[in-house]
Each structure stands twice: as structure tokens, then as C-alpha cells.
Amino acid sequence: MKKLLFWMVLIVGIVALIGSCAKKDEETAASTSVTSTTATTFTSTTTAAGSITVGSVAMSGTYVSGCNTSGIAAAIAGGYFPSDVKANRDVIVVTGNDNISEESHFYTDTTCSTLSVYLKNGHDNFTVGDASGDNYKVTYKETGFKIKVGTTVAETYYENDFSTKGITNQGTTIDLVVDTEYDLGGSGSSYMNLFSVTSTQVEKAEGQTSSYPTQLDSLEMAKQ
């Protein structure tokens, strides 16, 4: 489980890097580059329920970023994602009155239409603390990690990645099947994070176990 946690933290860090690259592109060349402003239809496979109050706003339902292509090629070159990935989007789903699903979806095309793989981190005990500037400090416990591969390229990549890192599901070798979701269990670790929530969107930082992050770094996610 410690090895699984290490892998999940690595994925979150790379996704944060991609989000950061996308935001920089939006700031400098939003009118010409294909970044998170690309709009496509998204249908969540996670059931939304409940509501969490963040400041004066009720966070509920599903929040989805645009389709982002920035930083993808560099991540693939670094060996972090399957070679068929062309774009990604960030997703937050409120799944209870103190539960959220923090998700990263990766696609084989630049319009985010065909799934390569998605990764879902389930969080419980989502608690909102003090404001930190325009953001709010939150804490939560990681209670689940789900993966679904949509292509054989992604299947081979993640099976090899798990095997190389010695990651198993309670001692059993992870054997993925295309279009089948697997819940590999949660680490139970507690995280500190920053969230910015308005009536129309959510933005967040990368959760940390030892201290609060200092700035937001995700893609902006709009409420569906």
C-alpha cells in the first residue's frame, strides 16, 4: 500500500505540472493555443450527491475543466503516461456531504473524446477550515483509488508500470482489462489542500501530507 501511495502521489504531481503548463499557456497565448479552453461534452461516471459549504458557497455536483493539451508531450517523453495520450481534463465530483472524487481523465485525441485512462482518488472527511487569501484550507482522508483503461496501450503501460514499481492489490498482481474499472483501495493518509470555490467553478492545489500548499495549480473546473 505504501508503494501504491507513492505512485498516486507521483501521478498527482505530474497532473499538477500539466495544469500549471496549461495555465501559463492560457495567460500568454489563449487566442492561439489549444489549451483548457477547448469545450467538449463530458459525461461523469461518478455519481454526485450531497453538498459541502466552502466559505459562503455550496459546492455540489460535478466540476469539469476544458480539454487541455499543454504539457502532455513532455509528460509522455518523461515516461509518465501512455504514448497514446493527447489531452487531459481535471474533474471534481462531490459524492457526499464530506466526500469528493478528485479525478484525472486522459484521452487519445485533442478534443477529449476517446478515453485512454482515468484515475480517481476518493476522499472522505472533507473538512473546510480557515480562509487563506481568496482560498480555503481543507483537509481530507484518501480512501479510494480507481483506474480504468480505455485502450490496450494504456493497459500495457499501467500493468508494466505497476509491475516495475512492485505495486500490487493486497499482494495480487494487477491485471487490468480495457473498459473495466478497478478500485485498488485507499491509503488512508490525511491531506491538506487549498480550494477556491465560486458559484460556477472550482480550482484547487495539490494535496500535501505535511503542510498546506501555497498556491492553486489545477485547471479551472466549471460546474456542469
N, C-alpha and C positions, 0 to 999 in steps of 0.2 A: 504494500500500500504506500510506503514511503516513496518507492520508485515511481508509482503511478502519480503521486502528488507532485513529484519533481517534474514529470512530463507535462502535467497540466499547467504548472506554473510557467514552464518554458513556452507552451502554446500561448498563454495569455500575454506573455511578454512580447512575442512576435506579433500578435494581433494588435497590441498597443502600438508597436512600431509602425505597422501598416496604417493604423488610424492617424498617427502623427504625420506620416508622409502625405496622406490624403488631405489633411487639414492644411498643410503648408502649400500644397498644390492649389487648393481652393483659394487661398489667400493671394497667391501670386499669379494664377492663370486660370481662374474659374471659367472664363468665357471660351477657352480653347481646349482645355484638357478634359479627358473623361475621368471624372472622379466620383465622389459620393453623391453628386447632384443628379446622376442618371436615375430616372424613375422607372421602375418596373413593378409589376404586381407581385406581392408576396403573400402566401398563404401559410399561416403558422401551423405547425404540427403539435404545438404545446397549448394545452387548454388554459385560458385565462380565467382567474377567479379572484374575488376579494379586492381589497384596496388598501394602500399604505399611504399615510399622510406624510408628506415631506415639506416642511415649512407650512405654508398655507395651501398647498396643492395636494389633491388626492391623486396618487399615481395608481393607475389601474389599466387593465387591458394589455395591448401589445404595442411596442415601440420598435420601429424598423428604420435603419439607415438607408440611404440611397445605395446604389451599386457602385462600389469602389474598385478601381484598377491600379491605384498608386501603390508602389512598394511590393507588389506581388512578384514581379520578376526577380527582384533582389532576394526575396524570401525563398523562392524556389532555387535560385542559384546557391543559396546557403544551405540547401538541403532540408528546409523546414516544412515544406508542403509538397504534395504530389505534383508531378510535372504537368498534369492536365489542368491545373487551376489557373484561371484567367482573371477572376474578380472575387470580391467578398462583400458581405454586409454584416453589420452588428445588429443584434436583436435583444431586447429585454422583454420578458413576459412576466407580469405579476400573476402568480399562481395561488396566492392566498393572502391573508391579512398580515403575514410576516414572512412570506415566501416569494422568491423570484427565480426565474430561469435566465441565466446570462449566457447568450449563445453567439457562436460564430459560424456563419454559413459560407461555404466556398463553392465556386461554380466553374464550369468548363468553358464558359463564354463570357463576353464582356457586358452582357445585358442581364446577368444573374438569372438565367432561365433554366439551366440544366445543372443539377447538383453534382458536385464532386464528393463533398463530405460536409457534414455538420457536426459541431461539438457543442454540447450543452452542459453547463455547470449549474446544478440545482443548489440554491441557498435557502437556509432556514434561519429563524430567529433574526430576521432583518429588522434592525433597530435604528431609528433615526436619532442622532444626537444634536450637538450644537451646530450653529451655522459657522462656516469658515469662509468669510467673504460672501460671495454670491452663491456658494455651495454649502452642502450639508454633510457633516461627518456621519457615516453609517457603519454599523458592524453587522456581521452575519457569519453563519457557520456553513461550510461547504459540505453538503450531504449527498450529492449525487453527481456522477459524470457519465454522460451518454454520448455515443458516437454512432453515426450512420454513414456508411459509404455508398455513393451512388454510381461508382464506376469500378471496374476491375483495376484500373491504375491506382485509384485511392486505396482499394482493398489491399493490393500488394504492398503499397508504400507503408501503410499503417501496421500491417502484420509484421513486416520486416523491421519497422521502427520499434514496435513493442518487443519483438524477439531480441533485437540488438541491445536494447536497454534493460532486458530482463524483466519486463513488465508482464505480469500475469493477472488473471482474475481469480484471486484467492487460490493461487497455486496452479491454476489451469491455463494452458496456453490459449491465447486469444485468437479465435478463428472467426474472422468477420465474413459476412455474406452480404453481397450487394442488395441494397434496399431493405435491409433489416437493422433495426435499432437495437443497440446493446447498452445496458446500464451496467457500468463497471464498478459502481459503488462510490461513495464519497469518502474523503479523507477524514472528515470531522473537524478539520482545522478551522480556527476562527480568523476572520479577516477584518481589516479596517479599510475604508474606502471613502471617496468623495462622490456625491451625486448632485447634479443640477437638474431640477425638475420644474417645468412650466406646464401650463395647461395643454401645450401642444407637442412638447418634446422632452427627451431625457438625454443627458450626457453624463459620462462618468470617468473615473480614473481607473487605474489598475490596482486591484485589491492587494494589500500587503499584510503580512502576519505580525510585523514588529512595530510598525508606525503608520501614521496616515500619509498618503501621498500628498504632494503639494500642488498638483495641477491636474486638470482633466486631460485625457488623451484619447478618448474614444471618438468614433464618428458620431455625428449628431443623429439621434434616432427620433423620428416623428411618430406621433400616436396614430394608429390606424383607425 
